[in-house]
Amino acid sequence: MFAFLSRKPSPAVLERLAELEATQNVLELQMDELKALYRRAIARIKADNQEGAERAEAVPPEPAVESATEGRPRGLLSPRQREIQQTILRRRAGG
């Protein structure tokens, strides 16, 4: 009924089993090294984030500096700036 249990495995099968076990051991060691590397990287990132948050809390916000647009909405150019921009665009276009 269970004839396969009464037979001894062939030497080739035993050799292959030994190779697979050795490979598995090597892979487990590599995985442990990767996990340790990952844990160190995560700890470093957390520490950097915490230091950044502490620095941000420690530094008072700087007062706002008036923009060069002198009260105009951002993105709008003064006549002089528009003239310079048009000159630059014409040069780039080759004209």
PyMOL commands that set and color helices and strands:
alter all, ss='L'
color gray80, all
select helices_A, chain A and resi 3-6+11-58+79-93
alter helices_A, ss='H'
color red, helices_A
deselect
rebuild
show_as cartoon
